[in-house]
């Protein structure tokens, strides 16, 4: 089991990108996952996703888990971004995709759970690839668990007898 610390940062695209351009790499340092959230009722927020995605990919590890999230899915009558357009964008950019409604609590937990699950998979795979698993057997060493005679002797005398 790998411990995962979840830090959630909410940032205003215009404020962060224009005002603090010099610290953006520090802002993203160590990030292994991101939820790029846009408002399905405001197309301009969807248009900004491409810039945010580039920003993420420029300043993070290539294995970062990214989910595109269309929020306010409950406002069907005000929708400005079609679900199919967002899905196609996510597929083209190799990101996960989900629509949510914070108001109705629709898929909010699922979005976080899916991103955390994918982060766990990436971290686990990387750990196995570099052989940094603390539970793994040391390479090149044999562990002798004893013969049948050793096991029989323990059973006869009891495991806790002195």
C-alpha positions in Angstrom: 0.0 0.0 0.0 1.4 3.4 -0.9 0.4 6.5 1.0 -1.1 9.2 -1.1 -1.4 12.8 0.2 -4.1 14.7 -1.6 -3.5 18.4 -1.9 -6.3 20.3 -3.7 -5.5 23.7 -5.2 -8.1 25.9 -6.8 -6.6 28.5 -9.1 -8.0 31.2 -11.2 -6.5 30.8 -14.7 -6.1 34.4 -15.5 -4.8 35.4 -12.1 -2.2 32.7 -11.8 -1.0 32.6 -15.4 -0.6 36.3 -15.9 0.3 37.5 -12.4 2.7 34.8 -11.2 4.2 33.3 -14.3 7.6 32.9 -12.6 6.3 30.5 -9.9 4.2 28.2 -12.0 6.8 25.5 -12.1 7.0 25.5 -8.3 3.2 25.4 -8.1 3.1 22.2 -10.2 6.1 20.5 -8.6 5.4 17.0 -7.5 1.9 16.9 -9.0 0.9 13.4 -10.0 -2.7 14.2 -10.8 -4.9 17.0 -11.9 -8.6 17.7 -12.4 -9.1 20.3 -15.2 -12.5 21.7 -14.5 -14.5 23.8 -16.9 -18.1 25.2 -16.7 -20.4 23.4 -19.2 -22.5 26.6 -19.4 -19.6 28.9 -20.4 -17.7 27.9 -23.5 -14.8 30.2 -22.8 -13.9 28.0 -19.8 -13.7 25.0 -22.1 -11.5 27.0 -24.6 -9.0 27.7 -21.8 -8.6 24.0 -21.0 -6.2 23.5 -23.9 -3.9 26.2 -22.4 -4.1 24.7 -18.9 -3.4 21.3 -20.3 -0.2 22.6 -22.0 0.8 24.3 -18.8 0.4 21.1 -16.9 2.3 19.0 -19.4 5.1 21.6 -19.6 5.7 21.6 -15.8 4.9 18.1 -14.6 6.0 14.5 -15.1 4.9 12.8 -18.3 3.0 10.3 -16.3 0.6 12.8 -14.6 -3.0 11.6 -14.5 -5.3 14.2 -15.9 -9.1 14.3 -15.9 -11.1 16.8 -17.8 -14.2 17.6 -15.8 -17.3 19.4 -17.1 -19.1 20.9 -14.1 -22.6 22.2 -13.8 -24.0 19.3 -15.8 -27.3 19.9 -14.0 -27.9 23.1 -15.9 -29.0 21.4 -19.1 -30.9 24.4 -20.4 -27.8 26.6 -20.2 -25.3 24.1 -21.7 -22.8 25.7 -24.0 -20.3 22.8 -24.3 -21.6 19.6 -25.8 -20.6 16.4 -24.0 -19.4 14.8 -27.2 -17.1 17.7 -27.9 -15.5 17.5 -24.5 -15.2 13.6 -24.8 -13.6 13.9 -28.2 -11.1 16.5 -26.8 -10.3 14.3 -23.8 -9.7 11.2 -26.0 -7.5 13.2 -28.4 -5.5 14.5 -25.5 -5.4 11.2 -23.7 -7.1 12.4 -20.5 -9.9 10.9 -18.6 -13.3 12.6 -18.8 -16.3 13.0 -16.6 -19.2 15.5 -16.2 -20.2 16.5 -12.7 -22.7 18.6 -10.8 -21.5 20.0 -7.5 -25.1 21.2 -6.9 -26.6 17.7 -7.2 -23.4 15.9 -6.0 -23.3 14.0 -9.3 -19.9 12.3 -10.0 -17.9 14.6 -7.8 -16.7 11.8 -5.5 -16.3 9.6 -8.6 -14.0 12.1 -10.3 -11.7 12.2 -7.3 -11.8 8.4 -6.8 -11.0 7.7 -10.4 -8.1 10.1 -10.5 -6.7 8.7 -7.2 -7.1 5.1 -8.5 -5.2 6.0 -11.7 -2.5 7.8 -9.7 -2.1 4.6 -7.5 -1.8 2.5 -10.7 0.9 4.8 -12.2 2.9 5.0 -8.9 2.6 1.2 -8.4 3.8 0.5 -12.0 6.7 2.9 -11.7 7.7 1.4 -8.3 7.7 -2.1 -9.8 9.7 -0.9 -12.8 12.5 0.6 -10.7 12.4 -2.3 -8.2 11.7 0.1 -5.2 9.0 -2.1 -3.6 9.8 -2.5 0.1 7.7 -5.7 0.1 9.6 -7.3 -2.7 12.2 -10.0 -2.1 15.8 -8.8 -2.5 17.2 -9.8 -5.9 19.8 -12.5 -5.9 19.1 -13.8 -2.4 17.4 -17.0 -1.3 15.2 -17.2 1.7 15.1 -20.6 3.3 11.8 -21.3 5.0 13.0 -24.6 6.4 12.4 -28.3 5.6 9.5 -30.5 6.5 11.5 -31.8 9.5 11.8 -28.3 10.8 8.0 -27.8 10.5 7.3 -31.1 12.2 9.6 -30.3 15.1 7.8 -27.0 15.7 4.4 -28.7 15.7 5.5 -31.3 18.2 7.1 -28.9 20.7 4.7 -26.0 20.2 5.6 -22.6 18.9 5.8 -20.9 22.2 7.6 -23.4 24.3 10.9 -22.5 25.7 
